Amino acid sequence: MHFRGEAEIIPYGNEEAKLIYKKFLKYELNAELKQKSVWNKINPSSKVVTYGVGVRLLDMKKPEKAQKIIKLE
C-alpha cells in the first residue's frame, strides 16, 4: 500500500488530540510524558494505491490487475 500525505506536529497540550487519544485507545495519558511528547497528525491524500491487495496470486503477474487505486472521501 502506498499513499501520500502531510504530517503536522501538534503540541502535547492540545485538548482535541488528548480527547481522541483517550476515546480511541481507551487509555489515560501519563503525566510523566508531558516534557518529551508531541502529537503527529497525518493528513492523507485523496487516494491510496495498493498492489496485490485482494488479488489472486496468478493475477499478480499482470500489473494492470494487481494494482488498484482507491479514492478516499
Contact map, one row per residue, 1 for C-alpha under 8 A:
1110000000000000000000000000000000000000000000011110000000000000000000000
1111000000000000000000000000000000000000000000011100000000000000000000000
1111100000000000000000000000000000000000000110111000000000000000000000000
0111110000000000000000000000000000000000000110010000000000000000000000000
0011111000000000000000000000000000000000011110000000000000000000000000000
0001111100000000000000000000000000000000011110000000000000000000000000000
0000111110000000000000000000000000000001111000000000000000000000000000000
0000011111000000000000000000000000000001111000000000000000000000000000000
0000001111100000000000000000000000000111100000000000000000000000000000000
0000000111110100000000000000000000000111100000000000000000000000000000000
0000000011111100000000000000000000000110000000000000000000000000000000000
0000000001111100100000000000000001001110000000000000000000000000000000000
0000000000111110010000000000000001000000000000000000000000000000000000000
0000000001111111110000000000000000000000000000000000000000000000000000000
0000000000001111111000000000000000000000000000000000000000000000000000000
0000000000000111111100000000000000000000000000000000000000000000000000000
0000000000010111111110000000000000000010000000000000000000000000000000000
0000000000001111111111000000100000000000000000000000000000000000000000000
0000000000000011111111100000000000000000000000000000000000000000000000000
0000000000000001111111110000000000000000000000000000000000000000000000000
0000000000000000111111111110000000000000000000000000000000000000000000000
0000000000000000011111111111100000000000000000000000000000000000000000000
0000000000000000001111111110000000000000000000000000000000000000000000000
0000000000000000000111111100000000000000000000000000000000000000000000000
0000000000000000000011111110000000000000000000000000000000000000000000000
0000000000000000000011111111000000000000000000000000000000000000000000000
0000000000000000000011101111100000000000000000000000000000000000000000000
0000000000000000000001000111110000000000000000000000000000000000000000000
0000000000000000010001000011111000000000000000000000000000000000000000000
0000000000000000000000000001111111000000000000000000000000000000000000000
0000000000000000000000000000111111000000000000000000000000000000000000000
0000000000000000000000000000011111100000000000000000000000000000000000000
0000000000000000000000000000011111111000000000000000000000000000000000000
0000000000011000000000000000011111111000000000000000000000000000000000000
0000000000000000000000000000000111111000000000000000000000000000000000000
0000000000000000000000000000000011111100000000000000000000000000000000000
0000000000010000000000000000000011111110000000000000000000000000000000000
0000000011110000000000000000000000011111000000000000000000000000000000000
0000000011110000100000000000000000001111100000000000000000000000000000000
0000001111000000000000000000000000000111110000000000000000000000000000000
0000001111000000000000000000000000000011111000000000000000000000000000000
0000111100000000000000000000000000000001111100000000000000000000000000000
0000111100000000000000000000000000000000111110000000000000000000000000000
0011110000000000000000000000000000000000011111100000000000000000000000000
0011110000000000000000000000000000000000001111110000000000000000000000010
0000000000000000000000000000000000000000000111110000000000000000000000111
0010000000000000000000000000000000000000000111111000000000000000000011110
1111000000000000000000000000000000000000000011111100000000000000000011110
1110000000000000000000000000000000000000000000111110000000000000001111000
1100000000000000000000000000000000000000000000011111100000000000001111000
1000000000000000000000000000000000000000000000001111100000000000011100000
0000000000000000000000000000000000000000000000000111111100010000011000000
0000000000000000000000000000000000000000000000000111111000000000010000000
0000000000000000000000000000000000000000000000000001111100000000000000000
0000000000000000000000000000000000000000000000000001111110110000110000000
0000000000000000000000000000000000000000000000000001011111110000000000000
0000000000000000000000000000000000000000000000000000001111111000000000000
0000000000000000000000000000000000000000000000000000000111111000000000000
0000000000000000000000000000000000000000000000000000001111111110110000000
0000000000000000000000000000000000000000000000000001001111111110110000000
0000000000000000000000000000000000000000000000000000000011111110010000000
0000000000000000000000000000000000000000000000000000000000111111110000000
0000000000000000000000000000000000000000000000000000000000111111111000000
0000000000000000000000000000000000000000000000000000000000000111111000000
0000000000000000000000000000000000000000000000000000001000110111111100000
0000000000000000000000000000000000000000000000000011101000111111111100000
0000000000000000000000000000000000000000000000001111000000000011111110000
0000000000000000000000000000000000000000000000001110000000000000111111000
0000000000000000000000000000000000000000000000111100000000000000001111100
0000000000000000000000000000000000000000000000111100000000000000000111110
0000000000000000000000000000000000000000000001110000000000000000000011111
0000000000000000000000000000000000000000000011110000000000000000000001111
0000000000000000000000000000000000000000000001000000000000000000000000111
